[in-house]
C-alpha cells in the first residue's frame, strides 16, 4: 500500500515540477544556457522525487513499526510489575540521549 502511494506521490511531484518549468518564459532558459539550467532542473526533479519515494516507502513504515513496538512493550511491562516499569521509564530518556549522540557521531564521520 505504501509502495503504491510513494510511486503516485513521486509521479505527482514530477508532473508538478514539469508544469512549473513549462510555465517559465523561454527567455529564462536562453539567458541561463551557459550554466545548463535545464540539466540542473531535471537533476533536481529526479533526486527530490527519489528522496521522497525512499522516505515514504522505507523510513515511515520502519518508524511506525518501531514506535508501535516501543508502546506495546511499555504496555506489556506495566502489566506484571508496574513498579519495576515505572523505575525503568526513567532510563528511557538516557537511551534516547545515547541514541541521539550515536547518530551525531555517525553523521560527523560521514
C-alpha angles and dihedrals in degrees: 000000000000091000091059090044093053092048091051092046094050090046091051090048092052092049092050091048090050092049090051092050092048091052089063118101117254090242090065091066093041094055093048098042093114092061094047095236094176091059091050091050093049091046091050092049092051096046095044093049091049092050091051091046093051092047095051095041101042116012102044095051091047091050092049092048093050093045092050091048091051094050092045093049091050090051092050091047092056094053102069100029119008093179093058091045092052090049091050092049089072090063093054093081089052090053091050091048093050091047091051091049091051090050090052091050091050091048093051092050093050 
